[in-house]
């Protein structure tokens, strides 16, 4: 088996979250050990982490292009989440059915380490959309969570991911987050479709939004976005999930 391993961020200006520990340091530690473990198990490994990039989107595209050019069988992107210092746990992203099966297997192994399962999710992240093989993005845990960082061990995390990748994928029900959050927008701004990663969007693809309070459906650091539920479906076209960054604050719903 040939694996493409992407050590998340670590390619300025594409740098990770800051928390109890730096995401860049954590992804490098886990990704490096994961590659070593897969090689020791007899598999071929391609390091898909770019050495340089012209921007975040270029960094993401280079990772996918490296996996495609090397015809890897499975692509794995390693990340750590960050939110509000209270959220915790692990979640794994995959789009295709094959990817979701692999994601579930990896999630199950990480959960055994004591991390809360936040489920398998199918958000259209660029490295998942642009790769030509089953691809997953692992949010190992929250680097800004004292709870997660207290039990985190890079070697054990790498081992769990390795076991999840090499073992058989099994179906398991995803556990929902037990917290509800509100995004309060404080300045008139725009929303853009969550399927778009680029900041250079055509004007017609963004939607004006007034200040107010909106339920948060999901949130993670990767593009510094929040997924909120847009109340006007007539403007939402095919998707009522949008991303937003800046001029806002997040708090738990009463």
C-alpha positions in Angstrom: 0.0 0.0 0.0 1.2 3.5 -0.8 0.2 6.2 1.6 0.4 10.0 1.0 0.9 11.7 4.4 0.4 15.4 4.7 1.7 17.1 7.8 -0.8 19.9 8.2 0.4 23.5 7.8 4.2 23.8 8.5 4.6 25.9 5.3 4.5 29.7 5.9 2.3 31.5 5.3 0.2 28.3 5.8 0.7 28.0 9.6 -1.5 26.3 12.1 -3.5 27.1 15.2 -2.0 28.4 18.5 -3.2 27.0 21.8 -1.8 25.1 24.7 0.7 23.9 22.1 1.3 24.9 18.5 -0.5 23.0 15.9 2.5 23.0 13.6 4.6 21.3 16.2 1.9 18.7 17.0 1.2 17.8 13.3 4.9 17.5 12.6 5.4 15.2 15.6 2.4 12.9 14.7 3.0 13.0 11.0 6.7 12.1 11.2 6.0 9.2 13.5 3.1 8.0 11.4 5.3 7.9 8.3 7.9 5.9 10.2 5.4 3.4 11.5 3.8 2.8 8.1 7.3 2.3 6.6 8.2 -0.1 9.4 5.0 -2.1 8.6 6.1 -2.5 5.0 4.2 0.2 3.3 5.4 2.9 0.9 5.0 6.5 2.1 5.1 9.8 0.2 5.5 13.0 2.2 3.0 15.4 0.7 4.0 18.4 2.8 5.2 21.3 0.6 8.5 23.0 1.4 7.2 26.4 0.2 4.0 28.0 -1.1 2.7 31.3 -2.4 -0.3 31.3 0.0 -2.6 29.0 1.9 -4.6 27.8 -1.2 -1.3 27.1 -3.0 -0.1 25.2 0.0 -3.2 23.1 0.0 -3.2 22.4 -3.7 0.5 21.4 -3.7 -0.3 18.7 -1.1 -3.1 17.2 -3.2 -1.0 17.5 -6.4 1.9 15.6 -4.8 -0.5 12.8 -3.8 -2.0 12.6 -7.3 1.4 12.7 -9.1 2.6 9.8 -7.0 -0.5 7.8 -7.4 -0.8 7.1 -3.7 -3.6 4.7 -2.6 -4.7 6.6 0.5 -4.1 10.3 1.4 -4.0 11.3 5.0 -3.8 14.9 6.2 -2.9 15.5 9.9 -4.3 18.4 11.8 -5.2 19.7 15.2 -8.4 21.7 15.9 -8.8 24.9 17.9 -12.0 26.7 18.9 -12.8 28.2 22.3 -10.5 26.3 24.8 -13.5 24.3 25.9 -14.4 22.2 22.9 -12.5 18.9 22.8 -12.3 15.6 21.0 -11.3 14.1 17.6 -13.1 14.2 14.3 -12.1 12.9 10.9 -13.2 14.2 7.5 -13.8 12.2 4.3 -16.0 12.8 1.2 -16.4 9.5 -0.6 -17.8 6.3 0.9 -14.4 4.7 0.8 -12.9 7.7 2.6 -15.6 7.7 5.2 -15.0 4.0 5.9 -11.3 4.7 6.5 -12.1 7.8 8.6 -14.4 5.8 10.8 -11.7 3.2 11.4 -9.1 5.9 12.3 -11.6 7.7 14.5 -12.4 4.5 16.5 -8.7 3.9 17.2 -8.1 7.5 18.4 -11.2 7.3 20.6 -9.6 4.4 22.4 -6.9 6.8 23.6 -9.6 8.6 25.7 -10.6 11.4 23.3 -14.2 12.3 22.7 -15.5 11.3 19.3 -17.0 14.2 17.3 -17.8 11.9 14.4 -16.9 11.4 10.7 -17.7 14.6 8.7 -17.8 15.2 5.0 -16.9 18.9 4.7 -15.6 19.8 1.3 -12.0 20.7 2.3 -9.6 21.4 -0.6 -7.2 18.6 0.1 -10.2 16.2 0.1 -11.8 17.6 -3.1 -8.6 17.8 -5.1 -7.1 14.4 -4.4 -7.9 11.5 -6.8 -7.8 8.7 -4.2 -9.6 8.0 -0.9 -8.5 10.9 1.3 -9.1 11.8 4.9 -8.2 14.8 7.1 -7.7 13.9 10.8 -8.3 16.6 13.4 -6.5 14.6 16.1 -7.8 16.7 19.0 -7.9 20.4 20.1 -4.6 22.0 20.7 -6.2 24.8 22.7 -8.0 22.4 25.0 -6.3 21.7 28.3 -8.4 18.5 28.5 -7.1 17.1 25.2 -3.5 18.3 25.7 -3.4 16.6 29.1 -3.8 13.2 27.5 -2.2 13.8 24.2 0.9 11.7 23.3 2.3 12.0 19.8 3.6 8.4 19.6 0.2 7.0 20.7 -1.7 9.2 18.3 0.5 8.1 15.4 0.1 4.5 16.4 -3.7 4.9 16.6 -3.9 6.4 13.1 -1.6 3.7 11.8 -3.8 0.9 13.2 -6.9 2.7 11.8 -5.4 2.8 8.4 -4.0 -0.7 8.2 -6.9 -2.4 9.9 -10.4 -2.9 8.5 -12.9 -0.1 8.5 -16.0 -0.8 10.5 -19.2 1.1 10.7 -19.9 3.0 13.9 -22.4 5.6 14.8 -20.9 9.1 15.1 -21.4 10.9 18.4 -22.8 14.4 18.2 -21.3 17.3 20.1 -23.3 18.1 23.2 -22.7 21.8 23.1 -24.6 24.4 21.1 -22.9 27.7 20.1 -24.0 31.0 18.7 -22.1 33.1 16.3 -22.7 36.8 16.9 -21.8 39.0 14.0 -21.0 42.6 15.0 -20.3 44.3 11.7 -22.1 44.1 8.3 -20.1 41.5 6.2 -20.6 38.8 3.7 -20.9 35.0 3.8 -19.5 32.7 1.1 -20.4 29.1 0.2 -18.5 26.5 2.3 -17.5 24.6 -0.9 -15.2 27.5 -1.8 -11.8 27.8 -0.4 -10.5 30.8 -2.3 -10.8 34.4 -1.1 -11.0 35.5 -4.7 -14.7 34.8 -5.2 -17.0 36.3 -7.8 -19.3 38.9 -6.2 -22.4 36.9 -7.0 -21.2 34.0 -4.9 -21.2 35.9 -1.6 -24.2 37.0 0.4 -24.5 40.2 2.4 -25.4 39.5 6.0 -26.4 42.0 8.7 -25.2 41.9 12.3 -27.1 39.4 14.4 -26.9 36.0 16.1 -26.7 32.8 14.1 -26.6 29.1 15.2 -23.2 27.5 14.7 -23.4 24.1 12.9 -19.7 23.4 13.1 -16.4 25.1 13.5 -12.8 24.3 13.0 -9.5 26.2 12.4 -8.4 25.0 9.0 -9.6 28.0 7.0 -10.5 30.0 10.2 -14.2 29.6 9.3 -17.4 28.9 11.1 -20.3 27.0 9.6 -23.6 28.8 10.4 -27.2 28.2 9.4 -28.4 30.9 7.0 -32.1 31.7 7.6 -32.9 32.9 4.0 -32.9 29.8 1.9 -33.9 31.8 -1.2 -30.4 33.2 -1.2 -28.6 30.1 -0.1 -29.0 28.3 -3.5 -27.9 24.7 -3.1 -26.4 24.9 0.3 -27.5 26.6 3.5 -24.1 26.1 5.2 -21.8 29.1 4.9 -18.5 30.1 6.2 -17.6 33.3 7.9 -14.5 34.8 9.5 -13.8 38.1 11.3 -16.0 40.6 13.2 -17.7 38.1 15.4 -17.7 36.3 18.7 -18.6 32.8 19.7 -20.4 31.8 22.9 -22.4 28.8 24.3 -26.2 28.9 23.7 -28.1 29.4 27.0 
